[in-house]
Amino acid sequence: MPAIIRLAVPEDAQCLPAIEICAAQAFRMIDELSWLADSPPMSIERHNQLIALSTCWVALDAESRPQGFLSAERHDNDLHIHELSVMQSMQGQGTGRHLIEAAKDYARSSRLGFVTLTTFTNVPWNAPFYARRGFRTKAATDLDPRLAAILREEYRYGFAPHSRCAMVWPVT
């Protein structure tokens, strides 16, 4: 049974960090990124901010428990995806794809220009996954100031040079 996608509500915020931690365990398979499995998740306070903006969606299992989420935020004419996480037990079943479709639907109905994100270039469930969903990689020389600043901050956080990229999906 496919997951049911709905807008997140304040009560969901408490369980979203655990979903992110569970999803991050997949990084243990990649030596140079295994440290991400032990990194702190997005704070409950930040989740609550994005939930209040109606730019956070959850994927529910058959018992109506959140098993995945996508948290995003509007920036001018763009919707920027901050985090997409799915419990390991639900990965590979289309949950992430359905969450992305919810964000795309929001961008369409809001008449935005792009859905944007930053991600790992060579992790199979990152850039290649988004490319299959219609996102395209932006050249480093073609980044707007907001996306360039996000990537700079990610490299300061500790990611290897050139391991990350910005991707965009044009709404129209």
Secondary structure in CASP SS format (residue, H / E / C, confidence):
PFRMAT SS
TARGET T0000
AUTHOR 0000-0000-0000
METHOD secondary structure of the structure
MODEL  1
M C 1.00
P C 1.00
A C 1.00
I E 1.00
I E 1.00
R E 1.00
L E 1.00
A C 1.00
V C 1.00
P H 1.00
E H 1.00
D H 1.00
A H 1.00
Q H 1.00
C H 1.00
L H 1.00
P H 1.00
A H 1.00
I H 1.00
E H 1.00
I H 1.00
C H 1.00
A H 1.00
A H 1.00
Q H 1.00
A H 1.00
F H 1.00
R H 1.00
M H 1.00
I C 1.00
D H 1.00
E H 1.00
L H 1.00
S H 1.00
W H 1.00
L H 1.00
A H 1.00
D H 1.00
S C 1.00
P C 1.00
P C 1.00
M C 1.00
S C 1.00
I H 1.00
E H 1.00
R H 1.00
H H 1.00
N H 1.00
Q H 1.00
L H 1.00
I H 1.00
A H 1.00
L C 1.00
S C 1.00
T C 1.00
C E 1.00
W E 1.00
V E 1.00
A E 1.00
L E 1.00
D C 1.00
A C 1.00
E C 1.00
S C 1.00
R C 1.00
P E 1.00
Q E 1.00
G E 1.00
F E 1.00
L E 1.00
S E 1.00
A E 1.00
E E 1.00
R E 1.00
H E 1.00
D C 1.00
N C 1.00
D E 1.00
L E 1.00
H E 1.00
I E 1.00
H E 1.00
E E 1.00
L E 1.00
S E 1.00
V E 1.00
M C 1.00
Q H 1.00
S H 1.00
M H 1.00
Q C 1.00
G C 1.00
Q C 1.00
G C 1.00
T H 1.00
G H 1.00
R H 1.00
H H 1.00
L H 1.00
I H 1.00
E H 1.00
A H 1.00
A H 1.00
K H 1.00
D H 1.00
Y H 1.00
A H 1.00
R H 1.00
S H 1.00
S C 1.00
R C 1.00
L C 1.00
G C 1.00
F E 1.00
V E 1.00
T E 1.00
L E 1.00
T E 1.00
T E 1.00
F E 1.00
T C 1.00
N C 1.00
V C 1.00
P C 1.00
W C 1.00
N C 1.00
A H 1.00
P H 1.00
F H 1.00
Y H 1.00
A H 1.00
R H 1.00
R C 1.00
G C 1.00
F C 1.00
R E 1.00
T E 1.00
K E 1.00
A C 1.00
A H 1.00
T H 1.00
D H 1.00
L C 1.00
D C 1.00
P H 1.00
R H 1.00
L H 1.00
A H 1.00
A H 1.00
I H 1.00
L H 1.00
R H 1.00
E H 1.00
E H 1.00
Y H 1.00
R H 1.00
Y H 1.00
G C 1.00
F C 1.00
A C 1.00
P C 1.00
H C 1.00
S C 1.00
R E 1.00
C E 1.00
A E 1.00
M E 1.00
V E 1.00
W E 1.00
P E 1.00
V C 1.00
T C 1.00
END
